[in-house]
């Protein structure tokens, strides 16, 4: 494995080379790692390695678990090259589920994960309908206003939920994007009970997204899958969509 301080071509930008070496490290070892382990393997100072890893966490390419002090690539990394070879989707269980849900519902299917106090879409399958909910990969939404964000929040403690509510409210562009803390906590409790969340036009007027948790191995960051479209169409097929999601996501 090449060392970050080893001999490289002069044309390589140092920060770019080190970033790719971090991902090569995870490709080889295929397990979470601490700053010290990565720094030793790459022959880098621990301080600069720590700065690089924190930057990749901020960009949502790495996940960090404070309890173990270990880093691990996020699902977003595995999707970077999927456009090169469509057949690679078949080896990804979650993308296979998304494809099945799009075939059954015809609606836009979205994959999201938490990015700080926000939810970020990392993979999108466009609807087959001419009139559809249009979302692009990389889009960031307040967790309080998005269905995917709400289902992810349902897995947190009320103390953690309150902290994110206050941050989202502080960052809101308008009063209409702020939520009342007590009412929102009641809504999150309902989401916990029924196992899904709905946006009901909060973020995109006239559109509704139904979101559930994606299958998880217990070690990876939680992911949410949402199905969205014009509210009248989603409302008309709401029961069918929820049943399809429960079946494919193993929540029956």
For each residue, the residues with C-beta under 8 A, 3 or more apart:
1: 21 24 25 28 41
2: 6 8 21 24
3: 6 21 42 43
4: 17 18 21 42 43 44
5: 42 43 44
6: 2 3 43
7:
8: 2 12 17
9: 12
10:
11:
12: 8 9 16 17
13: 16 17
14: 17 18
15: 18 19 52
16: 12 13 19 20
17: 4 8 12 13 14 20 21
18: 4 14 15 21 22 42 44 48 52
19: 15 16 22 23 52 56
20: 16 17 23 24
21: 1 2 3 4 17 18 24 25 42
22: 18 19 25 26 38 42 52 53 56 62
23: 19 20 26 27 73 77
24: 1 2 20 21 27 28
25: 1 21 22 28 29 33 38 41 42
26: 22 23 29 30 33 72 73
27: 23 24 30
28: 1 24 25
29: 25 26 33 41
30: 26 27
31: 72
32: 65 68 70 71 72 219
33: 25 26 29 37 38 70 71 72
34: 37 38 69 70 71
35: 38 39 46 49 50 53 69 71
36: 39 40 46
37: 33 34 40 41
38: 22 25 33 34 35 41 42 44 49 53 71
39: 35 36 42 43 44 45 46 49 50
40: 36 37 43
41: 1 25 29 37 38
42: 3 4 5 18 21 22 25 38 39 49
43: 3 4 5 6 39 40
44: 4 5 18 38 39 48 49
45: 39 48 49
46: 35 36 39 49 50
47: 50 51
48: 18 44 45 51 52
49: 35 38 39 42 44 45 46 52 53
50: 35 39 46 47 53 54
51: 47 48 54 55
52: 15 18 19 22 48 49 55 56
53: 22 35 38 49 50 56 57 62 64 71
54: 50 51 57 58 64
55: 51 52 58 59
56: 19 22 52 53 59 61 62 71
57: 53 54 60 61 62 63 64 71
58: 54 55 116
59: 55 56
60: 57 74 76 113 115 120 122
61: 56 57 73 74 76 77
62: 22 53 56 57 71 72 73 74
63: 57 71 72 73 74 220 221
64: 53 54 57 69 70 71
65: 32 68 69 70 72
66: 69
67:
68: 32 65
69: 34 35 64 65 66
70: 32 33 34 64 65
71: 32 33 34 35 38 53 56 57 62 63 64
72: 26 31 32 33 62 63 65 219 220
73: 23 26 61 62 63 77 78
74: 60 61 62 63 77 113 122 221
75: 78 79 94 111 113 122 123 220 221 223
76: 60 61 79 80 113 122
77: 23 61 73 74 80
78: 73 75 82 92
79: 75 76 82 95 122 123 137
80: 76 77
81: 84 85 88
82: 78 79 85 86 88 89 92 95
83: 86
84: 81 88
85: 81 82 88
86: 82 83 89
87: 90
88: 81 82 84 85 91 92
89: 82 86 92 95 96 99
90: 87 96
91: 88
92: 78 82 88 89 95 96
93: 96 97 215
94: 75 97 98 111 214 215 223 225
95: 79 82 89 92 98 99 111 123
96: 89 90 92 93 99 100
97: 93 94 100 101 214 215 225 248 249
98: 94 95 101 102 109 111 123 125 225
99: 89 95 96 102 103 125
100: 96 97 103 104 248
101: 97 98 104 105 109 225 227 244 245 248
102: 98 99 105 106 107 108 109 125 127 128
103: 99 100 106
104: 100 101 244
105: 101 102 109 227 237 240 241 244
106: 102 103 127 128 129
107: 102 127 129 132 133 227 228 229 233 234 241
108: 102 124 125 126 127 132 133 134 135 227 228 229
109: 98 101 102 105 124 125 225 226 227
110: 121 123 124 125 135 148 209 225 226 227 228
111: 75 94 95 98 121 122 123 124 214 223 224 225
112: 119 120 121 122 141 146 148 149 152 211 223 224 225 226
113: 60 74 75 76 119 120 122 152 221 222 223 224
114: 118 119 120 143 149 152 221 222
115: 60 118 119 120 140
116: 58
117: 142 143 164 167 168 171
118: 114 115 140 141 142 143 149 168
119: 112 113 114 115 140 141 142 143 146 148 149 152 224
120: 60 112 113 114 115 138 139 140 141
121: 110 111 112 124 135 136 137 138 139 140 141 148
122: 60 74 75 76 79 111 112 113 137 138
123: 75 79 95 98 110 111 137
124: 108 109 110 111 121 135 136 137
125: 98 99 102 108 109 110
126: 108 132 134
127: 102 106 107 108 132 133 229
128: 102 106
129: 106 107 132 229 233
130:
131: 229 230
132: 107 108 126 127 129 229 230
133: 107 108 127 204 207 209 228 229 230
134: 108 126
135: 108 110 121 124 139 228
136: 121 124 139
137: 79 121 122 123 124
138: 120 121 122
139: 120 121 135 136
140: 115 118 119 120 121
141: 112 118 119 120 121 145 146 148 149 203
142: 117 118 119 145 146 149 168 171 172 177 203
143: 114 117 118 119 146 149 150 152 153 164 168
144: 149 150 153 164 165 168 169 179 184
145: 141 142 149 168 177 179 199 202 203
146: 112 119 141 142 143 149 150 199 202 203 209 211 226
147: 150 151 196 197 198 199 208 209 210 211 224 226 228
148: 110 112 119 121 141 151 152 197 209 211 224 225 226
149: 112 114 118 119 141 142 143 144 145 146 152 153 224
150: 143 144 146 147 153 154 187 188 191 197 199 211
151: 147 148 154 155 191 196 197 211 212 213 224
152: 112 113 114 119 143 148 149 155 156 213 222 224
153: 143 144 149 150 156 160 161 164 188 191
154: 150 151 188 191 192 197
155: 151 152 213 222
156: 152 153 160 161 164
157: 160 161
158: 161 162 185 188
159: 162 163
160: 153 156 157 163 164
161: 153 156 157 158 164 165 184 185 188
162: 158 159 165 166 181 185
163: 159 160 166 167
164: 117 143 144 153 156 160 161 167 168
165: 144 161 162 168 169 179 181 184
166: 162 163 169 170 181
167: 117 163 164 170 171
168: 117 118 142 143 144 145 164 165 171 172 177 178 179
169: 144 165 166 172 178 179
170: 166 167
171: 117 142 167 168
172: 142 168 169 175 177 178
173: 177
174: 177 178
175: 172 178
176:
177: 142 145 168 172 173 174
178: 168 169 172 174 175
179: 144 145 165 168 169 183 184
180: 183 184
181: 162 165 166 184 185
182: 185 186
183: 179 180 186 187
184: 144 161 165 179 180 181 187 188
185: 158 161 162 181 182 188 189
186: 182 183 189 190
187: 150 183 184 190 191
188: 150 153 154 158 161 184 185 191 192
189: 185 186 192 193
190: 186 187 193 194
191: 150 151 153 154 187 188 194 195 196 197
192: 154 188 189 195
193: 189 190
194: 190 191
195: 191 192 212 213 246 251
196: 147 151 191 210 211 212 242 245
197: 147 148 150 151 154 191 210 211 212
198: 147 208 209 210 211
199: 145 146 147 150 202 203 204 207 208 209 211 228
200: 208 231
201: 204 205 206 207 208 231
202: 145 146 199
203: 141 142 145 146 199 207
204: 133 199 201 207 209 228
205: 201
206: 201 230 231
207: 133 199 201 203 204 228 229 230 231 234
208: 147 198 199 200 201 228 229 230 231 234 235
209: 110 133 146 147 148 198 199 204 226 227 228 234
210: 147 196 197 198 226 227 228 234 238 241 242 245
211: 112 146 147 148 150 151 196 197 198 199 224 225 226 227
212: 151 195 196 197 224 225 245 246 249 251
213: 151 152 155 195 216 222 223 224 225 249 251
214: 94 97 111 222 223 224 225 249
215: 93 94 97 249 250
216: 213 220 222 223
217: 220
218:
219: 32 72
220: 63 72 75 216 217 223
221: 63 74 75 113 114
222: 113 114 152 155 213 214 216
223: 75 94 111 112 113 213 214 216 220
224: 111 112 113 119 147 148 149 151 152 211 212 213 214
225: 94 97 98 101 109 110 111 112 148 211 212 213 214 245 249
226: 109 110 112 146 147 148 209 210 211
227: 101 105 107 108 109 110 209 210 211 234 241 245
228: 107 108 110 133 135 147 199 204 207 208 209 210 234
229: 107 108 127 129 131 132 133 207 208 233 234
230: 131 132 133 206 207 208 233 234
231: 200 201 206 207 208 234 235
232: 235 236
233: 107 129 229 230 236 237
234: 107 207 208 209 210 227 228 229 230 231 237 238 241
235: 208 231 232 238
236: 232 233
237: 105 233 234 240 241
238: 210 234 235 241 242
239: 242 243
240: 105 237 243 244
241: 105 107 210 227 234 237 238 244 245
242: 196 210 238 239 245 246
243: 239 240 246 247
244: 101 104 105 240 241 247 248
245: 101 196 210 212 225 227 241 242 248 249 251
246: 195 212 242 243 249 251 252
247: 243 244 252
248: 97 100 101 244 245
249: 97 212 213 214 215 225 245 246
250: 215
251: 195 212 213 245 246
252: 246 247
